[in-house]
């Protein structure tokens, strides 16, 4: 498994989260704009511009800002349960998975197809973004050429007026040094009052910095062109900015009928609407604009309660992810301060046969363990969920003895067992210099269910002592819950297995899957690291116990190792 696989899956999860969060914000702001339809267009324009900018400001940045307010501490994964770990760890975990219910080759092929799909989607996105940006830049270069060739014919409020035969309608071009481009013949056809109204409209675009905000949304539009919301935002921004400029013109004292007639004359004399990075007078839905202008509508001012509500919503949108980062950072810090071994002794142990883990009193010990085994126990992972482990992490064995704080002995047994994984995480980080991060991949997850033939299990007696034995060619359990069977199947087959049988209580069970062609009893060929033995085990599970594994694809957390080293001296 490659690091690139995890990166692709991680980015996909981040993108999905960002898109649904941005969509939720757009829906909220759209509802607010509907509620403010009787108020000024400039207010609704700000709402839609905020919706646009949300696409380039993911909530994850705000969460990270919240975390930054707390001292940086090592990351701690969700607490895992140790019940069943010791039973599973006495058997070696297979390093590969092939030939069983969705074999390794099939899984690899599935991911290969998924990688092709990801590459295709990226190519399609790049094509769409490139087309939109190219169109925008082509319009920009065209207007730059027009502005260079245009003839200066005056200035109004510090904005140069350029006369050109190549523009179809009046419009402001430029962000920091804007100029007003006017069609040459239009200057001779409009009356002085009409020109004054047109100039007032274009100056409103300059004062509002509409070309700057239009450019910002053009970038958002190109990056997220596949999302319907950015097209809606684009249309609403164009409409509301024209309404806002109309309101500004009427507020300056221009006569509504003269202003409406000047817009009609511009449309009548113009050959076509101007496109590209320019704010013009004929934009928006013309009929609706003219009706609003001649109706001389009175817009209600925002009440104090409305202002407070909008401020509260804005503060809530920003503060919630920041607060989430603060709470998460504080929780991690609190855990990290108390969950660690008091002292630990680690030494290489290459000659030991087999592996064991356990605790006695205040001492936790492991014999013949590898780094990968420790990682699986510390983070409650299967072997396949560990990415980028160096070769020695699966082959070199260690013996570890660690002292548990005396205070842990006073805790209830369940709470005490839950503290071992974070302690082991601290040990890995401090002594093995482990550094890692998490990504997600869509992988098969298996459910243990009752087959159509029904369960073939025997209920244990109430006084039966729990016992599980696993060896080449067999599983035998006495007084064990089905969850323990699912855990050990998953551990030995390198699957994620969830108990969905609905069977309560403890059971006695026995599965035998020795190769029928072998003579003299079980052999190495019956070990579950062998794909053929895995297939026989699953067949025996259904035939002998009436249970089966059902696969479905789900996002699975993968631990990607950034750094791990051989342990520091004691």
Secondary structure as UniProt FT lines:
FT   HELIX           3..35
FT   TURN            36..38
FT   HELIX           41..54
FT   TURN            55..56
FT   HELIX           59..68
FT   TURN            83..84
FT   HELIX           85..89
FT   HELIX           104..149
FT   STRAND          151..156
FT   TURN            157..158
FT   STRAND          159..164
FT   STRAND          171..173
FT   STRAND          179..183
FT   TURN            184..185
FT   HELIX           186..189
FT   HELIX           192..208
FT   HELIX           210..223
FT   TURN            224..226
FT   HELIX           228..251
FT   TURN            252..253
FT   HELIX           256..269
FT   STRAND          278..280
FT   TURN            281..282
FT   HELIX           286..295
FT   HELIX           304..338
FT   STRAND          343..348
FT   TURN            350..351
FT   STRAND          356..360
FT   TURN            361..362
FT   STRAND          363..369
FT   HELIX           371..379
FT   HELIX           383..385
FT   STRAND          386..387
FT   HELIX           392..395
FT   STRAND          398..403
FT   HELIX           406..410
FT   HELIX           413..431
FT   STRAND          435..450
FT   TURN            452..453
FT   STRAND          458..459
FT   TURN            462..463
FT   STRAND          467..471
FT   TURN            472..473
FT   STRAND          474..481
FT   HELIX           482..493
FT   STRAND          497..499
FT   STRAND          506..512
FT   TURN            516..517
FT   HELIX           524..526
FT   TURN            528..529
FT   HELIX           531..545
FT   STRAND          547..563
//
